[in-house]
Amino acid sequence: MAHSSSIPLHLPRPARVRTAAAADQRSANKPASGSARGSARGSAGGAPIEVDGRQVAQVRESWLIEDRWWTERPLRRRYWEVVTACGRNVVVFRDLERASASGWFVQR
């Protein structure tokens, strides 16, 4: 019997996500002369409006996962399923346990 090794699919990878909350905050704090636009990252509650430079056309759904709370490495993530302007279906999440400036990931 041959040994079969599995290959993990859809592993999370870091993503640049801009949220509606970040866009609102940036426009409120924007100097009158204007400023350069960077890859902003928003709060955990803000819906993504851009993922890796692709504009989000539709948010299909959002959900919260809280698991392993009894362990030393609990899992707490806010997921968003979105459709980009080019029609691509994307699932992104924000790691709420270890949230940082780069706490966004794309799952597929």
KOLKE-182459 format. One line per field, with one value per residue: residue number from 1; x, y, z of N, C-alpha, C, O in turn. Coordinates in Angstrom, 1 decimal. Example, Ala and Ser with C-alpha at 12.3 -4.5 7.8 and 13.67 -1.06 7.14 Angstrom:
BEGIN
nr	c(1; 2)
n_x	c(13.2; 12.8)
n_y	c(-5.7; -2.2)
n_z	c(7.8; 7.1)
ca_x	c(12.3; 13.7)
ca_y	c(-4.5; -1.1)
ca_z	c(7.8; 7.1)
c_x	c(13.2; 12.9)
c_y	c(-3.3; 0.0)
c_z	c(7.8; 7.9)
o_x	c(14.2; 13.4)
o_y	c(-3.3; 1.1)
o_z	c(8.5; 8.0)
This chain:
BEGIN
nr	c(1; 2; 3; 4; 5; 6; 7; 8; 9; 10; 11; 12; 13; 14; 15; 16; 17; 18; 19; 20; 21; 22; 23; 24; 25; 26; 27; 28; 29; 30; 31; 32; 33; 34; 35; 36; 37; 38; 39; 40; 41; 42; 43; 44; 45; 46; 47; 48; 49; 50; 51; 52; 53; 54; 55; 56; 57; 58; 59; 60; 61; 62; 63; 64; 65; 66; 67; 68; 69; 70; 71; 72; 73; 74; 75; 76; 77; 78; 79; 80; 81; 82; 83; 84; 85; 86; 87; 88; 89; 90; 91; 92; 93; 94; 95; 96; 97; 98; 99; 100; 101; 102; 103; 104; 105; 106; 107; 108)
n_x	c(0.8; 0.7; 2.1; 0.2; 0.5; -0.9; -1.9; -2.2; -4.9; -5.9; -4.5; -4.2; -3.0; -1.1; -2.8; -3.5; -5.8; -8.4; -10.7; -14.1; -14.4; -11.8; -11.4; -13.3; -12.3; -9.8; -10.5; -11.6; -9.5; -7.8; -5.4; -6.0; -4.5; -4.2; -3.0; -0.7; -1.9; -1.9; -1.5; -3.9; -5.1; -7.9; -10.3; -11.4; -14.2; -14.9; -16.2; -14.6; -13.4; -11.6; -9.3; -6.1; -5.6; -7.7; -10.9; -13.8; -16.9; -19.2; -20.3; -20.8; -21.3; -20.6; -18.9; -18.2; -15.7; -15.1; -13.0; -11.3; -10.9; -10.3; -7.7; -4.1; -3.7; -6.0; -8.6; -9.8; -11.6; -12.7; -14.5; -15.0; -16.8; -16.4; -17.0; -15.0; -14.5; -13.8; -15.1; -14.2; -14.4; -13.7; -12.4; -11.7; -10.0; -9.8; -7.5; -8.4; -7.4; -4.6; -4.4; -2.9; -1.2; -0.9; -2.9; -4.7; -5.8; -6.0; -8.1; -9.0)
n_y	c(-1.2; 2.1; 5.1; 7.9; 11.4; 14.3; 17.4; 20.6; 22.8; 26.1; 27.7; 30.3; 33.6; 36.5; 39.7; 42.8; 45.0; 47.3; 49.1; 50.2; 51.7; 52.6; 54.2; 56.2; 57.3; 58.2; 60.1; 62.0; 62.8; 63.8; 66.1; 69.4; 69.9; 67.4; 64.0; 61.3; 58.1; 55.2; 51.7; 51.1; 49.8; 48.6; 48.8; 46.0; 45.7; 47.0; 46.8; 45.2; 47.2; 47.1; 44.7; 43.6; 45.5; 45.3; 46.4; 46.0; 44.8; 43.7; 42.6; 39.5; 38.0; 38.0; 36.6; 35.5; 33.7; 31.9; 30.0; 27.3; 28.6; 27.7; 27.0; 27.7; 29.1; 30.7; 31.0; 33.6; 35.1; 37.4; 36.9; 37.7; 37.3; 38.3; 39.8; 40.8; 43.7; 42.6; 40.2; 38.2; 35.8; 36.1; 35.3; 36.8; 37.4; 38.8; 38.5; 38.5; 37.9; 38.2; 40.7; 43.1; 45.6; 44.3; 42.3; 41.1; 38.5; 36.5; 33.9; 32.4)
n_z	c(0.0; -0.9; 0.4; 1.0; 0.7; 1.9; 0.4; 1.5; 0.8; -0.2; 1.8; 4.2; 3.2; 3.6; 3.1; 1.5; 2.7; 2.3; 4.2; 4.6; 6.9; 7.3; 5.0; 5.4; 7.8; 6.9; 5.0; 6.6; 8.1; 6.2; 4.8; 3.6; 1.3; 0.2; 0.1; -0.3; -1.4; 0.4; 1.2; 3.0; 6.1; 7.8; 10.5; 12.5; 12.3; 10.0; 6.6; 3.9; 1.2; -0.7; -1.9; -2.0; -4.0; -5.7; -6.4; -4.3; -5.3; -4.3; -1.1; 0.1; 2.4; 6.0; 8.8; 12.1; 13.7; 16.6; 18.4; 20.1; 22.6; 25.0; 25.0; 24.8; 22.5; 21.3; 18.8; 16.9; 14.5; 12.0; 9.2; 5.7; 2.8; -0.4; -3.6; -6.2; -8.4; -10.9; -10.9; -9.4; -6.8; -3.4; -0.2; 2.7; 5.9; 9.2; 11.7; 14.8; 17.3; 17.2; 16.2; 14.1; 12.2; 9.9; 10.0; 8.2; 6.0; 3.0; 2.0; -0.2)
ca_x	c(0.0; 1.5; 1.8; -0.3; 0.7; -2.0; -1.5; -3.2; -5.4; -6.5; -3.9; -4.2; -1.8; -1.3; -3.5; -3.7; -7.2; -8.8; -12.1; -15.0; -14.1; -10.5; -11.6; -14.0; -11.4; -8.7; -11.0; -11.9; -8.2; -7.0; -5.1; -6.6; -3.6; -4.2; -1.9; -0.5; -2.7; -1.1; -2.3; -4.5; -5.7; -9.0; -10.7; -12.0; -15.6; -15.2; -16.3; -13.5; -13.8; -10.5; -8.5; -4.9; -5.7; -9.0; -12.1; -14.9; -18.1; -20.3; -20.1; -21.8; -21.6; -19.6; -19.2; -17.2; -15.3; -14.4; -12.7; -10.1; -10.8; -9.8; -6.3; -3.2; -3.8; -7.4; -8.8; -10.9; -11.4; -13.9; -14.4; -15.8; -16.8; -16.6; -16.8; -14.3; -15.1; -13.6; -15.9; -13.5; -14.9; -12.6; -12.7; -10.6; -10.3; -8.9; -7.1; -8.7; -6.5; -3.3; -4.6; -1.9; -1.4; -1.0; -3.7; -5.6; -5.4; -6.9; -8.2; -9.1)
ca_y	c(0.0; 3.3; 6.2; 9.1; 12.6; 15.3; 18.8; 21.5; 23.7; 27.4; 28.2; 31.8; 34.3; 37.9; 40.5; 44.2; 45.2; 48.6; 49.0; 51.4; 52.5; 53.2; 55.2; 57.3; 58.0; 58.8; 61.3; 63.0; 63.3; 64.2; 67.5; 70.1; 69.8; 66.1; 63.2; 60.1; 57.0; 54.0; 50.5; 51.3; 48.7; 49.2; 48.1; 44.6; 45.8; 47.6; 45.9; 45.5; 47.8; 46.8; 43.6; 43.4; 46.4; 45.0; 47.0; 45.1; 45.2; 43.2; 41.8; 38.5; 37.7; 38.1; 35.8; 35.5; 32.4; 31.9; 28.6; 27.0; 29.6; 27.0; 26.7; 28.8; 29.7; 30.8; 31.5; 34.6; 35.7; 38.0; 36.6; 38.4; 36.8; 39.4; 39.7; 42.0; 44.3; 41.8; 39.0; 37.1; 35.5; 36.1; 35.2; 37.4; 37.4; 39.6; 37.7; 39.4; 37.5; 38.7; 41.8; 44.1; 46.4; 43.3; 41.2; 40.6; 37.4; 36.0; 32.4; 31.9)
ca_z	c(0.0; -1.1; 1.4; 0.4; 1.5; 1.5; 0.1; 2.0; -0.2; 0.3; 3.0; 4.2; 2.9; 3.9; 2.1; 1.8; 2.7; 2.7; 4.6; 4.5; 8.1; 7.1; 4.0; 6.1; 8.7; 6.1; 4.3; 7.7; 8.5; 5.0; 4.8; 2.5; 0.1; -0.3; 0.5; -1.1; -1.0; 0.7; 1.4; 4.4; 6.8; 8.6; 11.8; 12.4; 12.0; 8.7; 5.5; 2.9; -0.1; -1.7; -1.5; -2.9; -5.1; -6.5; -5.7; -4.0; -5.9; -3.5; 0.1; 0.1; 3.8; 7.0; 10.0; 13.2; 14.2; 17.9; 18.7; 20.9; 23.6; 26.2; 24.8; 24.9; 21.2; 20.9; 17.4; 16.8; 13.2; 11.3; 7.8; 4.7; 1.5; -1.3; -5.1; -6.7; -9.6; -12.0; -10.8; -8.6; -5.4; -2.5; 1.2; 3.5; 7.3; 10.1; 12.9; 15.9; 18.5; 17.0; 15.2; 13.9; 11.0; 8.8; 10.5; 7.2; 5.2; 2.0; 2.1; -1.5)
c_x	c(0.9; 1.1; 1.3; -0.1; -0.4; -1.3; -2.5; -3.6; -5.9; -5.9; -4.0; -2.9; -2.1; -1.9; -3.5; -5.2; -7.5; -10.3; -12.8; -14.6; -12.8; -10.6; -12.3; -13.1; -10.3; -9.3; -11.3; -10.6; -7.3; -6.7; -5.7; -5.8; -3.6; -3.0; -1.8; -1.3; -1.8; -2.0; -2.8; -5.1; -6.7; -9.2; -11.3; -13.4; -15.9; -15.2; -15.2; -14.1; -12.7; -9.6; -7.4; -5.1; -6.9; -10.2; -13.2; -16.2; -19.3; -19.7; -21.2; -22.3; -20.4; -20.0; -18.0; -17.0; -14.6; -14.2; -11.5; -9.9; -10.3; -8.3; -5.4; -3.1; -5.2; -7.5; -10.0; -10.7; -12.8; -13.6; -15.4; -15.7; -17.3; -16.5; -16.1; -14.9; -14.9; -14.3; -15.3; -14.1; -13.7; -13.1; -11.5; -11.0; -9.3; -8.7; -7.3; -7.9; -5.2; -3.3; -3.4; -2.1; -1.5; -1.8; -4.7; -5.0; -6.4; -6.9; -8.3; -9.4)
c_y	c(1.2; 4.4; 7.4; 10.3; 13.6; 16.7; 19.7; 22.5; 25.0; 27.8; 29.7; 32.4; 35.8; 38.7; 41.9; 44.5; 46.6; 48.5; 50.3; 52.3; 53.2; 54.3; 56.4; 58.1; 58.7; 60.1; 62.4; 63.6; 63.8; 65.7; 68.1; 70.0; 68.4; 65.3; 61.9; 59.0; 55.8; 52.8; 50.5; 50.0; 49.2; 48.4; 46.7; 44.7; 46.4; 46.6; 46.2; 46.2; 47.6; 45.7; 43.4; 44.3; 46.2; 45.6; 46.0; 45.6; 44.8; 42.4; 40.8; 38.1; 37.9; 37.2; 35.9; 34.1; 32.6; 30.5; 28.5; 28.1; 29.0; 26.7; 27.9; 29.6; 29.8; 31.3; 32.4; 35.3; 36.3; 37.7; 37.4; 37.6; 37.9; 39.0; 40.9; 42.5; 43.4; 40.4; 37.9; 37.0; 35.4; 36.0; 35.8; 37.4; 38.3; 38.7; 38.7; 39.1; 38.2; 39.8; 42.8; 44.8; 45.4; 42.1; 40.6; 39.5; 37.0; 34.5; 31.8; 33.0)
c_z	c(0.0; -0.1; 0.6; 1.3; 1.0; 1.3; 0.6; 0.9; 0.5; 1.6; 3.0; 3.8; 3.2; 2.8; 2.5; 1.6; 3.1; 3.0; 4.5; 5.7; 7.9; 6.1; 4.6; 7.0; 8.0; 5.5; 5.4; 8.1; 7.4; 5.0; 3.5; 1.2; -0.5; 0.2; -0.4; -0.5; -0.8; 0.8; 2.8; 4.9; 7.8; 9.9; 11.5; 11.9; 10.6; 7.5; 4.5; 1.7; -1.1; -1.1; -2.5; -4.1; -6.0; -5.7; -5.5; -4.6; -5.0; -2.3; 0.2; 1.5; 4.7; 8.2; 10.9; 13.7; 15.5; 18.3; 19.5; 22.0; 24.9; 26.1; 25.0; 23.6; 20.7; 19.5; 17.4; 15.5; 12.7; 9.8; 6.9; 3.4; 0.5; -2.7; -5.5; -8.0; -10.9; -11.9; -9.9; -7.2; -4.5; -1.0; 1.9; 5.0; 8.0; 11.3; 14.0; 17.2; 18.4; 16.0; 15.3; 12.6; 9.8; 9.2; 9.5; 6.3; 4.2; 2.0; 0.8; -2.5)
o_x	c(1.8; -0.1; 2.0; -0.5; -0.6; -0.3; -3.7; -2.8; -6.4; -6.6; -3.8; -1.8; -3.2; -1.6; -3.4; -5.7; -6.9; -11.0; -12.2; -14.6; -12.7; -10.0; -11.9; -13.1; -9.9; -8.5; -11.2; -10.5; -6.2; -7.6; -6.0; -6.4; -3.1; -2.0; -2.8; -1.5; -1.1; -3.2; -2.1; -5.6; -6.4; -8.5; -11.6; -13.9; -17.0; -14.4; -14.9; -15.2; -12.9; -9.3; -7.6; -4.7; -7.1; -10.4; -13.4; -16.6; -20.4; -18.7; -22.4; -23.5; -19.3; -21.1; -16.9; -17.9; -13.6; -15.2; -10.7; -8.7; -9.8; -7.8; -5.9; -2.6; -5.6; -6.6; -11.1; -9.7; -13.8; -12.7; -16.4; -14.6; -18.4; -15.8; -16.6; -15.8; -15.7; -14.1; -15.9; -14.3; -12.8; -14.1; -10.4; -12.2; -8.2; -9.7; -6.5; -7.8; -4.6; -2.5; -2.9; -3.2; -2.2; -1.5; -5.5; -3.8; -7.6; -5.8; -7.7; -9.5)
o_y	c(1.4; 4.5; 7.8; 10.3; 13.7; 17.0; 19.7; 23.0; 24.9; 28.3; 30.3; 31.9; 36.2; 38.5; 42.3; 44.3; 47.1; 47.9; 51.4; 53.5; 54.4; 55.4; 57.5; 59.3; 59.8; 61.1; 63.6; 64.8; 64.2; 66.5; 67.4; 69.9; 68.2; 65.9; 61.6; 58.9; 55.4; 52.9; 49.9; 49.2; 50.1; 47.4; 46.4; 43.7; 46.2; 45.7; 47.4; 45.8; 48.0; 45.7; 43.2; 43.8; 47.0; 45.3; 45.1; 46.7; 45.4; 41.7; 41.1; 38.0; 38.1; 37.1; 36.2; 33.4; 33.3; 29.8; 29.5; 28.3; 29.7; 26.2; 29.0; 30.8; 29.1; 32.0; 32.0; 36.1; 35.7; 38.2; 37.8; 37.3; 38.5; 38.0; 42.0; 41.8; 43.5; 39.6; 36.8; 38.0; 34.5; 36.7; 35.3; 37.3; 38.5; 38.3; 39.6; 39.9; 38.7; 40.0; 43.2; 44.6; 45.7; 41.0; 39.8; 39.5; 37.3; 33.9; 30.7; 32.8)
o_z	c(0.9; 0.3; -0.3; 2.4; -0.2; 1.9; 0.1; 0.2; 1.7; 2.5; 1.9; 4.1; 3.1; 1.6; 3.7; 0.5; 4.1; 2.3; 4.4; 5.6; 8.3; 6.2; 4.3; 7.0; 8.4; 5.5; 5.1; 8.5; 7.6; 5.2; 2.5; 0.1; -1.6; 0.7; -1.1; 0.7; -1.7; 0.5; 3.7; 4.1; 8.6; 10.2; 10.3; 11.3; 10.1; 7.5; 4.3; 1.2; -2.3; 0.1; -3.7; -5.2; -6.9; -4.5; -6.3; -4.3; -5.0; -2.4; 0.3; 1.8; 4.2; 8.5; 10.5; 13.9; 15.6; 18.5; 19.6; 22.4; 25.8; 27.1; 25.2; 23.6; 19.8; 19.0; 17.9; 15.4; 12.9; 9.2; 7.4; 2.9; 0.7; -3.1; -5.3; -8.6; -11.8; -12.8; -9.8; -6.5; -4.7; -0.7; 1.8; 5.3; 7.6; 11.9; 14.3; 18.1; 19.4; 15.1; 16.3; 12.0; 8.8; 8.8; 9.8; 6.0; 4.4; 2.1; 0.5; -3.7)
